[in-house]
Amino acid sequence: MSKRKVLITGGTGYVAGRMLPVLRERYDLTILDVKTTNREGEEVRDVVIADLTNRDRDAYREYFRGQDAIIHCGFVRTRDDADRFWAEMTNIDMAHNVYQTCVEENVRRAVIISSNHAADYYENLIWAGKQEFVTPEMYPLSDNYYGWAKAQYELLGFTFATGLMNGGKKLENVQIRIGGPRETDMDRAKSTNLKSMHRGLGAYLSIRDQVQLIVKSIEAENIENEHGIPFQIFYGISGNSHNFWTISNARKKIGYEPEDNSQVKFAEQLSKVLLEARETSE
């Protein structure tokens, strides 16, 4: 049986790098980026240089042609606060180019790396004790340009999923609101700031759960919502006891069954911090 053909953008980035080994084995993978090295300066093999911010989609459409799915991790970053808005506008332009080229080249499904920051305003309410959970159905609200841009990815993705802008041709797409894809957050946990520790534990996403979520988002037969629109938003987190973002829709729609729980994985560090907190309060 032939492998699915999958294109990944931003293939030298951190999020992509966590899943590349498995994706290379599972799919006939094409990797695009604007450079061939990762953040450690190491060469990533088989990377094709392509600038998806270019409005001339003919410059890279050949890489989309014949693909079954795309994973869009591409991202333009700036460290200058004065340029932050314009960098995020470029990211939105790039998302449009990806969506439109997918439609033009008959790519069935796009899996977009969004972020929990697309709705990060609600965290203010959670840590103030005014709200318990954030769900993908809530209107995306952010208090920063990064989150605002991710929300636009999602809203634009929905537009393409309806097909009304492209003569009825729908682009199936899943938006993954990545949480905390790190193994180091508990290293910074302090007994004097348990809310911050709770946040880190609830946001945790292990590598194998990230891979499972992406693979099932690509391979699920049907991702239509209750109105027949092939569009979903899933939170990219493990099955953590401390979760404050819901993953129930991912469980139900694509059969996501996370294997990791931060409370178990970091039990030793968690116990140490809680013991320190108890001793301080006595």
matplotlib code that plots the C-alpha trace (Angstrom):
import matplotlib.pyplot as plt

x = [0.0, 1.4, 2.1, 0.1, 1.9, 2.2, 3.8, 5.1, 6.0, 8.4, 10.1, 13.2, 11.3, 10.9, 7.3, 7.9, 11.2, 9.5, 7.5, 9.7, 11.2, 7.8, 6.3, 9.3, 8.5, 4.7, 4.4, 5.9, 7.1, 8.0, 9.7, 9.6, 11.4, 13.4, 16.5, 18.0, 19.1, 17.2, 17.5, 20.6, 22.3, 22.0, 21.3, 17.8, 18.0, 15.7, 14.6, 13.4, 13.9, 10.6, 9.3, 5.5, 5.1, 5.6, 2.3, 3.4, 2.1, 3.6, 6.9, 6.1, 2.8, 4.7, 5.4, 1.6, 0.7, -0.3, -0.2, -2.9, -2.4, -0.3, 0.9, 1.5, 4.1, 5.7, 6.1, 7.8, 9.3, 10.6, 12.3, 11.6, 8.3, 7.9, 7.7, 5.6, 2.3, 3.7, 5.4, 2.1, 0.4, 3.0, 2.1, -1.6, -0.6, 1.3, -1.6, -3.8, -1.2, -1.1, -4.9, -5.3, -2.6, -4.1, -7.4, -5.9, -3.8, -6.6, -5.0, -7.7, -6.8, -4.7, -3.6, -2.6, -0.3, -2.3, -1.7, -3.4, -2.8, -5.6, -7.9, -5.4, -7.4, -9.6, -6.7, -6.9, -10.4, -9.3, -6.4, -8.7, -11.1, -13.9, -13.8, -12.9, -12.3, -11.7, -13.3, -12.7, -16.3, -15.6, -15.0, -11.2, -10.0, -6.3, -4.6, -1.4, -0.6, 0.7, -2.6, -4.6, -2.8, -3.4, -7.1, -7.1, -5.5, -8.5, -11.2, -9.6, -9.4, -13.2, -13.8, -11.9, -13.7, -17.1, -16.0, -17.9, -14.8, -13.7, -16.7, -17.9, -14.5, -14.0, -10.6, -10.9, -8.8, -7.9, -6.5, -4.3, -3.9, -0.5, -0.1, 3.2, 5.4, 8.3, 9.8, 11.3, 8.4, 8.5, 12.1, 11.0, 8.1, 8.2, 6.2, 5.5, 3.6, 1.4, -0.8, 2.1, 2.9, -0.7, -0.5, 2.6, 1.1, -2.2, -0.5, 1.9, 2.1, 4.3, 6.0, 4.0, 0.7, 1.6, 2.4, -0.9, -3.0, -1.4, -1.6, -5.3, -6.1, -4.7, -6.2, -9.6, -12.1, -14.6, -13.9, -17.2, -18.8, -22.5, -23.3, -21.4, -18.4, -15.1, -13.4, -12.2, -10.2, -8.4, -6.3, -2.8, -2.3, -1.8, -4.3, -3.3, -5.1, -4.4, -6.0, -8.0, -8.5, -10.8, -9.8, -13.2, -14.0, -10.7, -11.5, -14.9, -14.2, -10.9, -10.4, -7.5, -6.4, -3.4, -1.0, 0.7, -0.4, 2.0, 1.0, 2.3, 5.2, 6.6, 5.3, 8.7, 9.1, 5.5, 5.7, 8.8, 7.1, 3.9, 5.9, 7.8, 4.5, 3.0, 6.1, 6.0, 2.3, 2.6]
y = [0.0, 3.4, 6.0, 9.2, 12.2, 14.9, 18.4, 20.1, 23.8, 25.3, 21.9, 23.0, 24.6, 23.3, 22.0, 20.3, 18.8, 17.0, 14.9, 14.7, 11.2, 9.6, 11.5, 10.5, 6.9, 7.1, 9.4, 10.3, 13.6, 16.8, 19.4, 23.1, 26.0, 29.1, 27.5, 24.1, 24.2, 23.9, 26.3, 24.4, 25.0, 21.4, 20.5, 19.0, 16.6, 16.8, 20.4, 22.3, 26.0, 27.9, 31.3, 30.9, 34.6, 35.2, 36.2, 34.5, 31.1, 29.7, 29.9, 27.0, 25.4, 22.4, 21.2, 21.2, 19.3, 15.7, 16.1, 14.4, 16.7, 19.6, 20.4, 24.1, 25.0, 27.9, 31.1, 34.5, 35.7, 39.1, 40.2, 43.9, 44.9, 47.7, 45.1, 42.6, 43.6, 43.6, 40.2, 38.7, 40.3, 38.4, 35.2, 35.7, 36.4, 33.2, 31.2, 32.6, 31.5, 28.0, 27.7, 29.1, 26.9, 23.9, 24.6, 25.2, 22.0, 19.9, 19.1, 17.5, 18.5, 21.1, 20.7, 24.1, 24.7, 27.3, 28.1, 28.2, 32.0, 32.3, 32.4, 33.3, 36.2, 33.6, 32.5, 35.8, 34.7, 31.2, 32.3, 35.0, 32.2, 33.4, 30.5, 26.8, 25.8, 27.1, 25.3, 25.6, 26.8, 30.1, 33.2, 33.5, 36.4, 37.4, 40.4, 40.2, 40.3, 36.7, 35.3, 37.6, 36.3, 32.7, 33.5, 34.9, 31.6, 29.8, 32.3, 32.2, 28.5, 28.3, 30.6, 28.2, 25.2, 26.6, 26.7, 29.9, 31.8, 29.1, 28.1, 25.5, 23.7, 23.2, 22.9, 20.6, 22.0, 21.3, 24.0, 22.6, 25.0, 23.8, 24.1, 23.6, 21.3, 21.2, 18.9, 21.7, 23.7, 21.8, 22.7, 26.3, 25.4, 27.1, 26.5, 30.3, 30.2, 27.2, 28.7, 29.0, 25.3, 24.4, 26.2, 24.3, 21.0, 21.7, 22.9, 20.0, 18.2, 15.2, 14.3, 11.1, 12.8, 15.6, 13.0, 11.1, 14.3, 15.4, 11.9, 11.5, 15.0, 14.0, 10.5, 10.8, 10.1, 12.8, 16.1, 17.9, 19.9, 19.7, 21.9, 19.9, 22.2, 20.3, 22.4, 21.6, 23.3, 21.0, 21.8, 20.3, 19.0, 15.6, 13.9, 16.0, 15.9, 19.7, 20.5, 23.7, 23.5, 20.8, 18.0, 16.2, 17.2, 15.7, 12.5, 12.3, 13.5, 11.9, 9.3, 11.2, 9.1, 10.8, 8.5, 10.9, 12.8, 15.6, 14.8, 11.3, 12.1, 14.8, 13.3, 13.5, 17.2, 17.9, 16.2, 18.2, 21.5, 20.7, 19.5, 22.8, 24.7, 22.8, 23.5, 27.2, 27.5, 25.7]
z = [0.0, -1.0, 1.6, 1.8, 0.4, 3.0, 2.8, 5.9, 6.0, 8.5, 8.6, 10.4, 13.2, 16.8, 16.6, 13.2, 14.5, 17.3, 14.8, 11.8, 12.6, 12.8, 9.8, 7.6, 8.3, 8.0, 4.9, 1.6, 3.1, 1.4, 3.7, 3.0, 4.8, 4.2, 5.6, 6.0, 9.6, 12.9, 15.9, 17.1, 13.7, 12.6, 9.0, 8.5, 5.5, 2.5, 3.1, 0.0, 0.2, -0.5, 0.6, 1.2, 1.9, -1.8, -3.4, -6.6, -5.8, -9.0, -7.2, -5.0, -6.2, -7.6, -4.0, -3.3, -6.4, -5.7, -2.0, 0.1, 3.1, 4.4, 7.9, 8.1, 10.7, 8.8, 10.9, 10.5, 13.8, 14.9, 18.1, 17.6, 19.3, 16.8, 13.9, 15.7, 14.1, 10.6, 11.1, 12.2, 9.2, 7.1, 8.8, 8.0, 4.4, 4.4, 5.8, 2.9, 0.4, 1.8, 1.9, -1.6, -3.1, -1.4, -3.1, -6.5, -6.3, -4.9, -1.5, 0.4, 4.0, 5.8, 9.4, 10.7, 13.7, 15.6, 19.3, 22.6, 22.4, 19.9, 22.9, 25.7, 27.1, 28.8, 30.9, 32.8, 33.9, 34.8, 37.1, 38.6, 39.6, 37.3, 34.8, 34.8, 31.2, 27.7, 24.8, 21.1, 20.6, 22.5, 20.4, 20.0, 22.1, 22.6, 24.2, 22.0, 18.3, 18.2, 19.6, 17.4, 14.3, 15.2, 15.6, 12.1, 10.8, 12.3, 11.0, 7.6, 7.7, 8.3, 5.4, 3.1, 4.6, 3.6, -0.1, -0.8, -1.9, -4.3, -6.3, -3.8, -3.4, 0.3, 1.9, 4.8, 7.7, 11.3, 13.6, 16.3, 19.3, 20.5, 24.3, 26.0, 23.8, 26.3, 28.8, 30.9, 32.3, 35.6, 36.0, 36.7, 39.0, 42.4, 45.6, 45.7, 42.4, 42.2, 39.5, 37.2, 37.9, 37.3, 34.0, 32.9, 33.8, 32.1, 28.9, 28.5, 25.2, 24.9, 21.6, 21.1, 21.8, 19.4, 16.7, 17.4, 17.3, 14.0, 12.4, 13.4, 12.1, 8.8, 8.5, 10.1, 7.4, 8.4, 10.1, 9.3, 12.1, 12.9, 10.0, 7.4, 7.3, 7.3, 10.0, 13.5, 16.3, 18.7, 21.7, 21.4, 24.9, 26.5, 28.8, 31.8, 35.1, 35.3, 31.9, 31.7, 27.9, 26.8, 24.4, 24.4, 20.8, 19.6, 21.5, 19.9, 16.4, 15.5, 18.3, 20.0, 23.0, 24.7, 26.3, 28.6, 31.7, 33.1, 36.7, 36.3, 34.1, 36.4, 39.6, 41.4, 40.7, 41.4, 44.8, 45.7, 44.9, 46.8, 49.9, 49.8, 49.5, 52.5, 54.7, 53.8, 54.7, 58.1]

ax = plt.figure().add_subplot(projection="3d")
ax.plot(x, y, z, "-o")
ax.set_aspect("equal")
plt.show()
